[in-house]
Amino acid sequence: MAMRRSHGQRFLAALCAGLIALAPVHAFAFSRLKDLIDIEGIRDNMLVGYGLVVGLNGTGDSLRNAPFTQQSLTTMLERLGVNTRGDTMQTKNVAAVMVTANLPAFAAQGTRIDVSVSALGDATSLQGGTLLVAPLFGADGEIYSLAQGPVAISGFVAQGAASSVTRGVPTAGRISNGAIVEREITFALASQTNLRLSLHNPDLTTANRISDAINAYLGGNVALVADPATVRINVPVNYKNGVVGLLTDIEQLKIDPDQPAKVIIDEQSGVIVMGSDVRISTVAIAQGNLTIKVTETPEASQPLPFSQGTTKVLPRTSIQVDDGKGNKMAVLNDGVNLQRLVDGLNALGVGPRDIISILQAIKAAGALQADIEVIG
């Protein structure tokens, strides 16, 4: 009897699994809350500085064309006890560079960060160079980090007497862990009683969904939509682990973000990106132009031997006319989605460049229910 029950349970489980597999699957673009927002106060800060890269193999700045490099070199040598004022220096082993870095949020004093180094003068390569100590400043003019170390570049320059080869960008490089944080940016996250969540892509529907998900999880009206780009949260009193615990819990919530219907067009490369919500009203589309191609292929006529004739050039002209008879007019019905729109345009044999013109014409006719954004 037990054997029959076991076989029956297995059959029932297999039947349920088969029914689930046959059921239609709906694809929802759920994303974690942490991937959709930024938290006010938790952000990177940009740093910038100026420095000298030394040790270059004759690929540095020419001091005659880069006076700031010579001034910086003179000042640095004076600090080290070497007086070079009034002397003419001819070295090509030094390059003036701009140094940039991002200071992460909550970076403690002594933490190391990566820096980027870019040539400022007419140096041809930073390969083999070493950045001397360069202070990095914040927007407030304070020094937050000091950078120094060997520069690693991904490009190179090779040249001879008659030709040269350049790969990548040899005048820009990075120094991994090349800067040490000297000043911290204080932000008391644990003592905050109100939080502001900033959406990466502002949208009123998405903001409301975020607010509803947070309120449903916490069981109260603690989240409020301030505008399409901001959701405010009142931190509950005595929440487990405080603000840090609250953010850890809610950032894993699954949200189905909404987005407006938009068509992005890059006219330079011919790239077209259309959102899934793009809709077309009833419209007829025809594509094709009259093209006339004229080809000249002249031929030379040689005289017969001993005829004392002269060589003549005989014109040969070929004219081809393409009036677009093979192209058809297609009708896109009301409410057509993205897939049918693409299929319809492909059926006309339309290339990306012509699709751009067609979409703009459909928008001008008021039949495209989406915004068109042209970039490039």
For each residue, the residues with C-beta under 8 A, 3 or more apart:
1: 4 5
2: 5 6
3: 6 7
4: 1 7 8
5: 1 2 8 9
6: 2 3 9 10
7: 3 4 10 11
8: 4 5 11 12
9: 5 6 12 13
10: 6 7 13 14
11: 7 8 14 15
12: 8 9 15 16
13: 9 10 16 17
14: 10 11 17 18
15: 11 12 18 19
16: 12 13 19 20
17: 13 14 20 21
18: 14 15 21 22
19: 15 16 22 23
20: 16 17 23
21: 17 18
22: 18 19
23: 19 20
24:
25:
26:
27:
28: 256
29: 256 257
30: 254 255 256
31: 35 36 254 255 256 257
32: 35 36 251 252 253 254 255
33: 36 37 210 213 214 250 251 252 253 254 255
34: 37 251 252
35: 31 32
36: 31 32 33 199 200 201 206 210 255 257
37: 33 34 197 198 199 200 210 231
38: 42 43 197 198 200
39: 42 195 196 197 198 247
40: 195 196 197 198
41: 105 187 189 192
42: 38 39 105 106 187 189
43: 38 105
44: 102 103 104 105
45: 102 103 138 139 144 185
46: 100 101 102 103 138 139
47: 100 101 102 103 136 137 138 144 145 179
48: 98 99 100 136 137
49: 98 99 100 134 135 136 137 147
50: 72 96 97 98 99 120 134
51: 96 97 99 117 131 132 133 134 147
52: 69 72 73 76 94 95 96 97 131 132 134
53: 56 60 94 95 97 117 119 123 126 129 130 131 132 151
54: 93 94 129 130 132
55: 93 128 129 130
56: 53 59 60 92 93 94 95 123 125 126 127 128 129
57: 93 127 128
58: 92 93
59: 56 92 95 123 124 125 126 127 157 170
60: 53 56 69 91 92 93 94 95 121 123 129
61: 65 66 69 92 94 95 96 119 121 122 123
62: 65 66 92 121 122
63: 66 67 69 70 73 89 90 91 94
64:
65: 61 62 121 122
66: 61 62 63 69 70 96 120 121 122
67: 63 70 71
68: 71 72 96 120 121
69: 52 60 61 63 66 72 73 94 95 96 120 121
70: 63 66 67 73 74 89
71: 67 68 74 75
72: 50 52 68 69 75 76 96
73: 52 63 69 70 76 77 84 89 91 94
74: 70 71 77 78 84 85 89
75: 71 72 78 79
76: 52 72 73 79 80 132
77: 73 74 80 82 83 84
78: 74 75 81 82 83 84 85
79: 75 76
80: 76 77
81: 78
82: 77 78
83: 77 78
84: 73 74 77 78 87 89
85: 74 78
86:
87: 84
88:
89: 63 70 73 74 84
90: 63
91: 60 63 73 94
92: 56 58 59 60 61 62
93: 54 55 56 57 58 60
94: 52 53 54 56 60 61 63 69 73 91
95: 52 53 56 59 60 61 69 119 120 121 123 126 129
96: 50 51 52 61 66 68 69 72 119 120 121 123
97: 50 51 52 53 117 118 119 120 126 131
98: 48 49 50 117 118 120
99: 48 49 50 51 115 116 117 131 134 136 147
100: 46 47 48 49 115 116 118 136
101: 46 47 113 114 115 116 136 145 147 179
102: 44 45 46 47 113
103: 44 45 46 47 107 113 138 144 145 181 185
104: 44 107 113
105: 41 42 43 44 185 187
106: 42 187 189
107: 103 104 111 113 181 184 185
108: 111 181 184
109: 181 182 183 184
110: 180 181
111: 107 108 180 181
112: 177 178 179 180 181
113: 101 102 103 104 107 145 177 178 179 181
114: 101 174 175 176 177 178 179
115: 99 100 101 131 136 147 174 175 178 179
116: 99 100 101 172 173 174
117: 51 53 97 98 99 126 131 151 172 173 174 175
118: 97 98 100 171 172
119: 53 61 95 96 97 123 126 171 172
120: 50 66 68 69 95 96 97 98
121: 60 61 62 65 66 68 69 95 96
122: 61 62 65 66
123: 53 56 59 60 61 95 96 119 126 171
124: 59 157 170 171
125: 56 59 153 155 156 157 170 171
126: 53 56 59 95 97 117 119 123 129 151 153 170 171 172 173
127: 56 57 59 151 153 156 157 170
128: 55 56 57
129: 53 54 55 56 60 95 126 150 151
130: 53 54 55 148 149 150 151
131: 51 52 53 97 99 115 117 134 147 148 149 150 151 175 178
132: 51 52 53 54 76 148
133: 51 146 147 148
134: 49 50 51 52 99 131 146 147 148
135: 49 143 145 146 147
136: 47 48 49 99 100 101 115 143 144 145 146 147 179
137: 47 48 49 141 142 143 144
138: 45 46 47 103 141 142 144
139: 45 46
140:
141: 137 138
142: 137 138 183
143: 135 136 137 146 182 183
144: 45 47 103 136 137 138 181 182 183 185
145: 47 101 103 113 135 136 179 180 181 182 183
146: 133 134 135 136 143 179 180 182
147: 49 51 99 101 115 131 133 134 135 136 175 178 179
148: 130 131 132 133 134 175 178 179
149: 130 131 175 177 178
150: 129 130 131 175
151: 53 117 126 127 129 130 131 173 174 175
152: 173 174 175 176
153: 125 126 127 156 168 169 170 172 173
154: 168 169 173
155: 125 166 167 168 169 170 171
156: 125 127 153 166 167 168 170
157: 59 124 125 127 164 165 166 170
158: 164 165
159: 163 164 165
160: 163 164
161:
162:
163: 159 160
164: 157 158 159 160
165: 157 158 159
166: 155 156 157 170
167: 155 156 170
168: 153 154 155 156
169: 153 154 155 172
170: 59 124 125 126 127 153 155 156 157 166 167
171: 118 119 123 124 125 126 155
172: 116 117 118 119 126 153 169
173: 116 117 126 151 152 153 154
174: 114 115 116 117 151 152 178
175: 114 115 117 131 147 148 149 150 151 152 178 179
176: 114 152
177: 112 113 114 149
178: 112 113 114 115 131 147 148 149 174 175
179: 47 101 112 113 114 115 136 145 146 147 148 175
180: 110 111 112 145 146
181: 103 107 108 109 110 111 112 113 144 145 184
182: 109 143 144 145 146
183: 109 142 143 144 145
184: 107 108 109 181
185: 45 103 105 107 144
186:
187: 41 42 105 106
188: 191 192
189: 41 42 106 192 243 244
190: 242 243 244
191: 188 243
192: 41 188 189 195 235 243
193: 234 235
194: 232 233 234 235
195: 39 40 192 232 233 235 243 246 247
196: 39 40 226 230 231 232 233
197: 37 38 39 40 210 230 231 232 233
198: 37 38 39 40 229 230
199: 36 37 202 203 206 207 210 228 229 230 231
200: 36 37 38
201: 36 206 257 259
202: 199 207 227 228 229
203: 199 206 207 228 257 258 259 260
204: 207 208 225 228
205: 208 209 258
206: 36 199 201 203 209 210 255 257 258 259
207: 199 202 203 204 210 211 225 227 228 229 230 231
208: 204 205 211 212 225
209: 205 206 212 213 255 256 257 258
210: 33 36 37 197 199 206 207 213 214 223 231 253 255
211: 207 208 214 215 223 224 225 231
212: 208 209 215 216
213: 33 209 210 216 217 250 253 254 255
214: 33 210 211 217 218 222 223 231 233 250 253
215: 211 212 218 219 220 221 222 223
216: 212 213 219
217: 213 214 249 250 253
218: 214 215 222 223 236 250
219: 215 216
220: 215 236
221: 215 224
222: 214 215 218 233 234 235 236
223: 210 211 214 215 218 231 232 233 234
224: 211 221 231 232 233 234
225: 204 207 208 211 228 230 231 232
226: 196 230 231 232
227: 202 207 230
228: 199 202 203 204 207 225
229: 198 199 202 207
230: 196 197 198 199 207 225 226 227
231: 37 196 197 199 207 210 211 214 223 224 225 226
232: 194 195 196 197 223 224 225 226
233: 194 195 196 197 214 222 223 224 246 250
234: 193 194 222 223 224
235: 192 193 194 195 222 239 242 243 246
236: 218 220 222 239 246
237:
238:
239: 235 236 242 243 245 246
240: 245
241: 244 245 246 248
242: 190 235 239 245 246
243: 189 190 191 192 195 235 239 246 247
244: 189 190 241 247 248
245: 239 240 241 242 248 249
246: 195 233 235 236 239 241 242 243 249 250
247: 39 195 243 244 250 251
248: 241 244 245 251 252
249: 217 245 246 252
250: 33 213 214 217 218 233 246 247 253
251: 32 33 34 247 248
252: 32 33 34 248 249
253: 32 33 210 213 214 217 250
254: 30 31 32 33 213
255: 30 31 32 33 36 206 209 210 213
256: 28 29 30 31 209
257: 29 31 36 201 203 206 209
258: 203 205 206 209
259: 201 203 206 262 275 277
260: 203 275 277 370 371
261: 275 277 278 279 369 370 371
262: 259 274 275 278 370 371 372 373
263: 272 273 274 275 278 359 368 370 371 372 373
264: 271 272 273 274 373 375
265: 271 272 356 359 360 372 373 374 375
266: 269 270 271 272 374 375 376
267: 270 356 374 376
268: 376
269: 266 376
270: 266 267 351 352 353 356
271: 264 265 266 352
272: 263 264 265 266 352 355 356 359
273: 263 264
274: 262 263 264 278 338 341 342 370
275: 259 260 261 262 263 278 338 370
276: 337 338
277: 259 260 261 370
278: 261 262 263 274 275 337 338 341 368 369 370
279: 261 335 336 337 369 370
280: 283 332 334 335 336 341 362 367 368 369
281: 334 335 366 367 368 369
282: 331 332 333 334 367
283: 280 331 332 362 365 367
284: 329 330 331 332
285: 329 330 331 332 344 345 348 358 362
286: 327 328 329 330
287: 324 327 348 349 350 354 358
288: 323 324 326 327
289: 324
290: 321 322 323 324
291: 321 322 323 324
292: 319 320 321 322
293: 319 320 321 322
294: 317 318 319
295: 317 318 319 320
296: 315 316 317 318
297: 316 317 318
298: 313 314 315 316
299: 313 314 316
300: 311 312 313 314
301: 311 312 313 314
302: 311
303: 307 308 309 310 311
304: 307 309
305:
306:
307: 303 304
308: 303
309: 303 304
310: 303
311: 300 301 302 303
312: 300 301
313: 298 299 300 301
314: 298 299 300 301
315: 296 298
316: 296 297 298 299
317: 294 295 296 297
318: 294 295 296 297
319: 292 293 294 295
320: 292 293 295
321: 290 291 292 293
322: 290 291 292 293
323: 288 290 291
324: 287 288 289 290 291 327
325:
326: 288 349
327: 286 287 288 324 348 349
328: 286 347 348
329: 284 285 286
330: 284 285 286 344 347 348
331: 282 283 284 285
332: 280 282 283 284 285 336 340 341 344
333: 282 336
334: 280 281 282
335: 279 280 281
336: 279 280 332 333 340 341 344
337: 276 278 279 340 341
338: 274 275 276 278 341 342
339: 342 343
340: 332 336 337 343 344
341: 274 278 280 332 336 337 338 344 345
342: 274 338 339 345 346
343: 339 340 346 347
344: 285 330 332 336 340 341 347 348
345: 285 341 342 348 350 355 358
346: 342 343 349 350
347: 328 330 343 344
348: 285 287 327 328 330 344 345
349: 287 326 327 346
350: 287 345 346 354 355 358
351: 270 354 355
352: 270 271 272 355 356
353: 270 356 357
354: 287 350 351 357 358
355: 272 345 350 351 352 358 359
356: 265 267 270 272 352 353 359 360
357: 353 354 360 361
358: 285 287 345 350 354 355 361 362
359: 263 265 272 355 356 362 363 368 372
360: 265 356 357 363 364 372
361: 357 358 364 365
362: 280 283 285 358 359 365 367 368
363: 359 360 366 367 368 370 372
364: 360 361
365: 283 361 362 368
366: 281 363
367: 280 281 282 283 362 363
368: 263 278 280 281 359 362 363 365 372
369: 261 278 279 280 281
370: 260 261 262 263 274 275 277 278 279 363
371: 260 261 262 263
372: 262 263 265 359 360 363 368
373: 262 263 264 265
374: 265 266 267
375: 264 265 266
376: 266 267 268 269
